[in-house]
Amino acid sequence: MSSAERRTLVYAIIAIIVIAAAGGSAYYLTRPRKPKVIKVGAIFPLTGAIAEAGKLQKYATEWAVEEINEAGGIKSLGGAKIEVVWGDTECDPSVASSEAVRLITAEKVVCVVGAYMSACTKTVSDSCEKYKTPCLNPLSTSPALTMRGLKWFFRLTGHDALFCKQHWDFIKELNEEKGLGLKTFATMEEDTEWGVKSGEAYIEYGKAAGFQHLIDVRYHRGAASLDSEVAKLKEANPDIVCLTMYTPDAILFVKTMYKLGFHPKIIIAQDVGFVHPSYKKEVGEMGYWIMSREVFNWDLATVSPKIKAKADEYKAKFGLDLEGCAARTYVAWHVLALALEEAGKKADPWKDLDGFRAALRDALENLEITPEEWAELPWAITTYDGVKFGGLRPGEAGQNIKAWGIIVQMFDDGKYYTVYPEKYATKKAVAPIPW
């Protein structure tokens, strides 16, 4: 091969390389880029005695995050998608704390959402406080959680002191309206953070409403038998019984109540164990006429088109009726998305994680959704009047002061209907219980 031919061949090879490189560069410059992700931790009871609640929270989380991401993600962060990193409390406060630390330090999440049981939420929020990471709580209701001086903890739902006051306002009105002659009450609760504080609130507000407290019965969560506890209630013979317990214990209580022939005039409960699908399936007609607080109920769909649309969507997606646990969790993720948008205007989570966590904390603290705005938001399906974190009691912080509930009662078709307050009620309460 002559020198001229060799030069021609070299030039040809160089040209091919240049063209290929240019083509490759064009591909990398024009191909769709995978959007960045922003990690958020979700700590729920995915295993253990109340894993059913964790399953409902997981469904609601997946539902909400899918909506947020499909709507363009966090726009102030270039459309970043939320990536959920899961944690399991195993219904154990020490495990819950360890999971929070793992999510914060190893997974580098910007925020932790959780953790259902108040005892677990207490340890999770303590860990978040230590590591200066926001903790958004959709469901835990122990009044003490927002009385600890924490700066990084935000609770979206109402707490049991608020709910207990609402219960006694309702019972007092019902007593006067129907002339029921109700005078005495008893309380029964599990011996956990949530149970004890709820029981104390029931007693405080019951006495303030003018009713006589006869007995307080505490038991260990997951007890094999409640015979002795229910026997104590029967012996005291109160007109009203106020209950705080999770699903397995609620089922056992109702069955024991029937077995021992205990028939109070009114039974009212703190949600949780008395509204989950497995409870209704297990107790059947024994659950008729028992009342419970809630922040969501299926019959709200009959008075709100947006709630009906979301309830139908949830049913189609998961094959279940939408209830309070899932509804509150779903709403929490959308509230968090609003705060993430604001934080994204102030800090970059990929360059300055600590700075972004602080910006997110500030965004949550300053977030305010008015009742008028709440009514227009398509995802705002709980009975809150909006969102504003602060305090209703001296020394309280991080509580949504616009969070209120409803009272529901199971009727003889096996469904819960809203009976209070009047603006949400679809049926009149039945009292006393027609044993």
C-alpha positions as CSV (number, residue, x, y, z in Angstrom):
1,M,0.0,0.0,0.0
2,S,1.4,3.4,-1.0
3,S,1.9,6.2,1.4
4,A,-1.0,8.1,-0.2
5,E,-3.3,5.1,0.2
6,R,-2.3,4.8,3.8
7,R,-3.1,8.4,4.4
8,T,-6.4,8.0,2.7
9,L,-7.2,5.0,4.9
10,V,-6.2,6.8,8.1
11,Y,-8.4,9.8,7.2
12,A,-11.3,7.5,6.5
13,I,-10.9,5.8,9.9
14,I,-10.7,9.2,11.7
15,A,-13.8,10.4,9.9
16,I,-15.7,7.3,10.9
17,I,-14.6,7.7,14.5
18,V,-15.6,11.4,14.5
19,I,-19.0,10.7,13.0
20,A,-19.7,7.9,15.5
21,A,-18.6,10.1,18.4
22,A,-20.8,12.9,17.2
23,G,-23.8,10.5,16.8
24,G,-23.2,9.1,20.2
25,S,-23.0,12.5,21.8
26,A,-26.2,13.5,20.0
27,Y,-27.9,10.5,21.5
28,Y,-26.8,11.2,25.0
29,L,-27.7,14.9,24.6
30,T,-31.2,14.2,23.2
31,R,-32.3,11.0,25.0
32,P,-34.9,11.5,27.8
33,R,-33.1,11.9,31.1
34,K,-34.3,9.9,34.1
35,P,-35.8,12.4,36.6
36,K,-34.1,12.8,39.9
37,V,-35.7,11.2,43.0
38,I,-36.2,12.6,46.4
39,K,-36.3,10.0,49.1
40,V,-39.0,10.0,51.9
41,G,-39.1,7.4,54.6
42,A,-42.4,5.7,55.5
43,I,-42.5,3.8,58.8
44,F,-45.6,1.7,59.4
45,P,-46.5,-1.6,61.3
46,L,-46.0,-3.8,58.2
47,T,-45.7,-6.9,60.4
48,G,-46.9,-7.7,63.9
49,A,-50.3,-7.7,65.6
50,I,-51.7,-4.7,63.8
51,A,-50.2,-5.2,60.4
52,E,-53.6,-4.7,58.8
53,A,-53.3,-1.0,59.6
54,G,-49.8,-0.9,58.1
55,K,-51.2,-2.5,55.0
56,L,-53.8,0.2,54.6
57,Q,-51.2,2.9,55.1
58,K,-49.0,1.3,52.5
59,Y,-51.8,1.2,50.0
60,A,-52.7,4.9,50.7
61,T,-49.0,5.9,50.4
62,E,-48.6,4.1,47.0
63,W,-51.8,5.7,45.8
64,A,-50.9,9.3,46.8
65,V,-47.3,9.1,45.7
66,E,-48.3,7.8,42.3
67,E,-50.7,10.7,41.9
68,I,-48.0,13.2,42.9
69,N,-45.4,11.8,40.6
70,E,-47.8,11.5,37.7
71,A,-48.8,15.1,38.1
72,G,-45.2,16.2,37.5
73,G,-43.4,15.4,40.8
74,I,-41.9,18.2,42.8
75,K,-41.8,21.0,40.3
76,S,-39.5,23.3,42.3
77,L,-36.9,20.5,42.1
78,G,-37.1,20.0,38.4
79,G,-40.0,17.5,38.5
80,A,-38.2,15.2,41.0
81,K,-40.2,12.1,41.8
82,I,-40.9,11.0,45.4
83,E,-39.3,7.6,46.1
84,V,-40.7,5.9,49.2
85,V,-38.2,4.0,51.4
86,W,-40.0,1.6,53.7
87,G,-39.5,0.9,57.4
88,D,-41.3,-1.6,59.6
89,T,-42.0,-0.8,63.2
90,E,-43.0,-4.5,63.9
91,C,-45.3,-2.9,66.5
92,D,-42.2,-2.4,68.7
93,P,-41.1,1.2,69.8
94,S,-37.4,0.2,69.9
95,V,-37.5,-1.3,66.4
96,A,-39.4,1.8,65.2
97,S,-36.6,4.0,66.5
98,S,-33.9,1.9,64.9
99,E,-35.8,2.0,61.6
100,A,-36.0,5.8,61.7
101,V,-32.2,6.1,62.3
102,R,-31.6,3.7,59.4
103,L,-33.8,5.7,57.0
104,I,-32.2,9.0,58.1
105,T,-28.5,8.1,58.2
106,A,-28.2,5.3,55.7
107,E,-31.0,6.0,53.2
108,K,-30.6,9.8,53.5
109,V,-34.4,10.5,53.4
110,V,-35.5,14.1,53.6
111,C,-38.4,13.3,55.9
112,V,-40.0,10.5,57.8
113,V,-43.8,9.8,57.6
114,G,-45.2,7.5,60.4
115,A,-45.6,5.6,62.6
116,Y,-49.3,4.8,63.5
117,M,-49.0,3.4,67.1
118,S,-48.4,6.4,69.4
119,A,-45.7,4.5,71.3
120,C,-43.8,4.0,68.1
121,T,-44.4,7.5,66.9
122,K,-42.9,8.7,70.1
123,T,-39.6,6.9,69.5
124,V,-39.5,7.7,65.8
125,S,-40.1,11.4,66.4
126,D,-37.4,11.4,69.1
127,S,-34.9,10.0,66.6
128,C,-36.0,12.5,64.0
129,E,-35.5,15.3,66.5
130,K,-32.0,14.0,67.3
131,Y,-31.0,14.0,63.6
132,K,-32.9,17.2,62.7
133,T,-35.1,15.5,60.2
134,P,-38.9,16.4,59.8
135,C,-41.4,13.8,61.0
136,L,-44.9,14.0,59.6
137,N,-47.5,12.0,61.5
138,P,-50.8,11.2,59.8
139,L,-52.5,9.0,62.5
140,S,-51.2,8.9,66.0
141,T,-53.5,10.5,68.6
142,S,-51.9,10.5,72.0
143,P,-52.3,14.1,73.3
144,A,-48.8,14.0,74.8
145,L,-47.0,13.7,71.5
146,T,-47.2,17.4,70.7
147,M,-46.4,18.5,74.3
148,R,-42.7,17.5,74.3
149,G,-41.2,20.7,72.9
150,L,-40.1,19.1,69.6
151,K,-39.2,21.3,66.7
152,W,-39.2,18.7,64.0
153,F,-42.5,16.8,64.7
154,F,-45.8,17.6,62.9
155,R,-49.1,15.8,63.5
156,L,-51.7,16.2,60.9
157,T,-54.6,14.4,62.6
158,G,-56.5,15.5,65.7
159,H,-55.5,14.1,69.0
160,D,-57.5,12.2,71.6
161,A,-58.0,15.2,73.9
162,L,-59.8,17.0,71.0
163,F,-61.7,13.9,70.1
164,C,-62.7,13.2,73.7
165,K,-64.0,16.7,74.1
166,Q,-66.0,16.2,70.9
167,H,-67.4,12.9,72.2
168,W,-68.6,14.4,75.5
169,D,-70.1,17.4,73.7
170,F,-72.1,14.9,71.5
171,I,-73.1,12.7,74.4
172,K,-74.3,15.7,76.5
173,E,-76.4,17.0,73.5
174,L,-77.8,13.5,72.9
175,N,-78.6,13.0,76.6
176,E,-80.5,16.3,76.7
177,E,-82.2,15.8,73.4
178,K,-83.5,12.3,74.1
179,G,-83.9,12.5,77.8
180,L,-81.7,9.5,78.3
181,G,-80.9,10.1,82.0
182,L,-77.2,9.3,81.4
183,K,-75.2,10.0,84.6
184,T,-72.2,7.7,84.9
185,F,-69.3,6.4,82.8
186,A,-66.4,4.0,82.9
187,T,-63.2,3.9,80.8
188,M,-61.2,0.9,79.5
189,E,-57.9,1.2,77.6
190,E,-54.7,-0.6,76.8
191,D,-51.7,0.2,79.0
192,T,-49.7,2.0,76.3
193,E,-48.8,5.6,75.6
194,W,-51.9,6.0,73.4
195,G,-54.2,4.1,75.7
196,V,-53.3,5.8,79.0
197,K,-53.4,9.3,77.6
198,S,-56.7,8.7,75.8
199,G,-58.2,7.2,79.0
200,E,-57.0,10.3,81.0
201,A,-58.6,12.6,78.4
202,Y,-61.9,10.7,78.5
203,I,-62.0,11.0,82.3
204,E,-61.0,14.7,82.3
205,Y,-63.6,15.8,79.7
206,G,-66.3,13.4,81.0
207,K,-66.2,15.0,84.5
208,A,-66.1,18.5,83.0
209,A,-69.3,17.6,81.1
210,G,-71.0,16.7,84.4
211,F,-70.8,12.9,84.3
212,Q,-69.6,10.7,87.2
213,H,-66.6,8.5,86.6
214,L,-67.1,5.1,88.2
215,I,-64.0,3.0,87.2
216,D,-61.0,3.0,84.9
217,V,-59.9,-0.5,83.7
218,R,-56.5,-1.0,82.0
219,Y,-55.2,-4.1,80.4
220,H,-52.1,-5.3,78.5
221,R,-52.4,-5.0,74.8
222,G,-52.9,-8.4,73.1
223,A,-54.2,-10.1,76.3
224,A,-55.5,-13.6,75.8
225,S,-58.6,-12.9,77.9
226,L,-60.5,-9.8,78.9
227,D,-63.0,-11.7,81.2
228,S,-61.9,-10.1,84.4
229,E,-61.7,-6.6,83.0
230,V,-65.2,-6.8,81.5
231,A,-66.5,-8.3,84.7
232,K,-65.2,-5.2,86.6
233,L,-67.1,-3.0,84.2
234,K,-70.3,-5.0,84.6
235,E,-70.1,-4.8,88.3
236,A,-69.6,-1.0,88.2
237,N,-72.7,-0.8,85.9
238,P,-72.0,2.5,84.1
239,D,-74.4,4.1,81.7
240,I,-71.6,4.9,79.2
241,V,-68.4,3.0,78.4
242,C,-65.4,4.8,76.7
243,L,-62.9,2.5,75.0
244,T,-59.4,2.8,73.6
245,M,-58.0,-0.4,72.0
246,Y,-56.6,-1.8,68.7
247,T,-58.5,-4.3,66.5
248,P,-57.7,-7.7,68.1
249,D,-58.6,-6.4,71.5
250,A,-61.7,-4.6,70.3
251,I,-62.9,-7.9,68.8
252,L,-62.2,-9.7,72.0
253,F,-63.9,-7.0,74.1
254,V,-67.1,-7.2,72.1
255,K,-67.3,-11.0,72.2
256,T,-66.6,-11.0,76.0
257,M,-69.2,-8.3,76.6
258,Y,-71.8,-10.5,75.0
259,K,-70.6,-13.6,76.8
260,L,-70.8,-11.9,80.2
261,G,-74.1,-10.1,79.5
262,F,-72.7,-6.6,80.0
263,H,-75.2,-4.1,78.5
264,P,-74.3,-0.4,78.9
265,K,-76.6,2.3,77.4
266,I,-73.8,3.8,75.2
267,I,-70.5,2.5,74.0
268,I,-68.1,4.9,72.3
269,A,-64.6,4.2,71.1
270,Q,-61.5,5.9,69.9
271,D,-61.6,4.7,66.3
272,V,-58.7,2.4,65.5
273,G,-59.8,-1.1,66.5
274,F,-63.5,-0.5,65.9
275,V,-63.5,0.6,62.3
276,H,-61.1,-1.7,60.5
277,P,-62.7,-4.3,58.0
278,S,-61.5,-7.3,60.1
279,Y,-63.3,-6.0,63.2
280,K,-66.6,-5.6,61.3
281,K,-66.2,-9.0,59.8
282,E,-65.4,-10.7,63.2
283,V,-68.0,-9.1,65.4
284,G,-70.9,-9.0,63.0
285,E,-74.2,-8.0,64.6
286,M,-72.6,-7.9,68.0
287,G,-71.1,-4.6,66.8
288,Y,-74.4,-3.0,66.1
289,W,-75.0,0.5,67.7
290,I,-71.4,0.9,69.0
291,M,-70.1,4.4,68.2
292,S,-66.6,5.5,67.3
293,R,-64.8,8.7,66.4
294,E,-63.4,9.0,62.8
295,V,-62.1,11.6,60.4
296,F,-63.5,9.8,57.3
297,N,-66.5,7.6,56.6
298,W,-67.9,6.1,53.5
299,D,-71.2,8.0,53.7
300,L,-69.4,11.3,53.4
301,A,-69.4,10.4,49.7
302,T,-73.1,11.0,49.6
303,V,-72.7,14.6,50.5
304,S,-69.3,15.3,48.7
305,P,-68.7,14.5,45.1
306,K,-64.9,14.7,45.5
307,I,-65.0,12.2,48.3
308,K,-67.1,9.9,46.3
309,A,-64.7,10.1,43.4
310,K,-61.7,9.2,45.6
311,A,-63.6,6.5,47.4
312,D,-64.6,4.9,44.1
313,E,-61.0,5.2,42.9
314,Y,-59.6,3.5,46.0
315,K,-62.2,0.7,45.7
316,A,-61.3,0.1,42.1
317,K,-57.5,0.1,42.8
318,F,-57.4,-2.0,46.0
319,G,-60.8,-3.7,46.2
320,L,-61.5,-2.2,49.6
321,D,-63.8,0.5,51.0
322,L,-61.9,3.6,51.8
323,E,-61.7,4.2,55.6
324,G,-60.1,6.6,58.0
325,C,-56.6,5.0,58.3
326,A,-56.0,5.1,54.5
327,A,-57.8,8.5,54.0
328,R,-55.6,10.3,56.6
329,T,-52.4,8.7,55.3
330,Y,-53.3,9.6,51.7
331,V,-54.0,13.2,52.7
332,A,-50.7,13.4,54.6
333,W,-48.6,12.7,51.5
334,H,-50.3,15.4,49.5
335,V,-49.7,17.9,52.4
336,L,-46.1,16.8,52.4
337,A,-45.8,17.4,48.6
338,L,-46.9,21.0,49.2
339,A,-44.2,21.5,51.8
340,L,-41.6,19.8,49.5
341,E,-42.5,22.3,46.8
342,E,-41.8,25.2,49.1
343,A,-38.6,23.7,50.5
344,G,-37.4,23.1,46.9
345,K,-37.4,26.9,46.4
346,K,-34.9,27.4,49.2
347,A,-32.5,24.4,49.2
348,D,-31.2,21.6,47.1
349,P,-31.6,18.1,48.7
350,W,-28.8,16.6,46.6
351,K,-26.2,19.2,47.4
352,D,-27.2,20.1,50.9
353,L,-29.4,17.5,52.6
354,D,-29.2,19.1,56.0
355,G,-30.1,22.5,54.6
356,F,-33.1,20.9,52.7
357,R,-34.4,19.1,55.8
358,A,-34.3,22.5,57.6
359,A,-36.1,24.2,54.8
360,L,-38.7,21.4,54.8
361,R,-39.2,21.8,58.5
362,D,-39.8,25.6,58.0
363,A,-42.2,24.9,55.1
364,L,-44.3,22.6,57.3
365,E,-44.3,25.1,60.2
366,N,-45.4,27.9,57.9
367,L,-47.9,25.9,55.8
368,E,-51.5,27.1,56.0
369,I,-54.5,25.8,54.1
370,T,-57.7,27.7,54.8
371,P,-61.1,26.0,55.0
372,E,-62.0,27.6,51.6
373,E,-58.8,26.2,50.0
374,W,-59.4,22.8,51.7
375,A,-62.8,22.6,50.2
376,E,-61.4,23.0,46.7
377,L,-58.4,20.6,46.9
378,P,-59.4,17.3,45.1
379,W,-57.3,15.2,47.6
380,A,-58.6,16.9,50.8
381,I,-61.0,14.1,51.8
382,T,-60.8,14.2,55.6
383,T,-63.0,16.3,57.8
384,Y,-60.3,18.8,58.7
385,D,-61.0,22.5,58.2
386,G,-57.6,22.9,56.6
387,V,-54.0,22.7,57.9
388,K,-52.1,25.0,60.3
389,F,-49.4,23.6,62.6
390,G,-49.2,25.1,66.1
391,G,-50.8,24.5,69.5
392,L,-54.3,24.5,71.1
393,R,-52.9,24.0,74.6
394,P,-50.1,25.9,76.5
395,G,-46.8,24.4,75.5
396,E,-48.1,22.5,72.5
397,A,-46.3,22.6,69.2
398,G,-46.6,20.8,65.8
399,Q,-50.3,20.0,66.1
400,N,-52.7,20.7,63.2
401,I,-55.1,23.0,64.9
402,K,-57.7,22.6,62.1
403,A,-58.1,18.9,62.5
404,W,-61.5,17.7,63.8
405,G,-63.3,14.5,63.6
406,I,-66.7,12.9,63.2
407,I,-68.7,10.3,65.2
408,V,-70.0,7.2,63.5
409,Q,-72.3,4.5,64.6
410,M,-72.7,0.9,63.3
411,F,-76.3,0.4,62.3
412,D,-78.1,-3.0,61.9
413,D,-77.0,-3.3,58.2
414,G,-73.4,-3.7,59.4
415,K,-72.4,-0.3,58.1
416,Y,-71.1,2.8,60.0
417,Y,-73.0,6.0,59.5
418,T,-72.0,9.5,60.4
419,V,-74.1,10.8,63.3
420,Y,-72.2,13.9,64.4
421,P,-71.6,16.8,63.8
422,E,-74.8,17.7,62.2
423,K,-73.2,19.2,59.1
424,Y,-71.8,15.7,58.2
425,A,-74.5,13.5,59.7
426,T,-76.4,11.1,57.4
427,K,-78.4,9.4,60.2
428,K,-79.7,10.2,63.7
429,A,-77.8,8.4,66.5
430,V,-79.6,5.5,68.1
431,A,-79.5,5.6,71.9
432,P,-79.7,3.8,74.2
433,I,-78.4,0.6,72.6
434,P,-81.5,-1.5,71.9
435,W,-80.2,-4.7,73.5
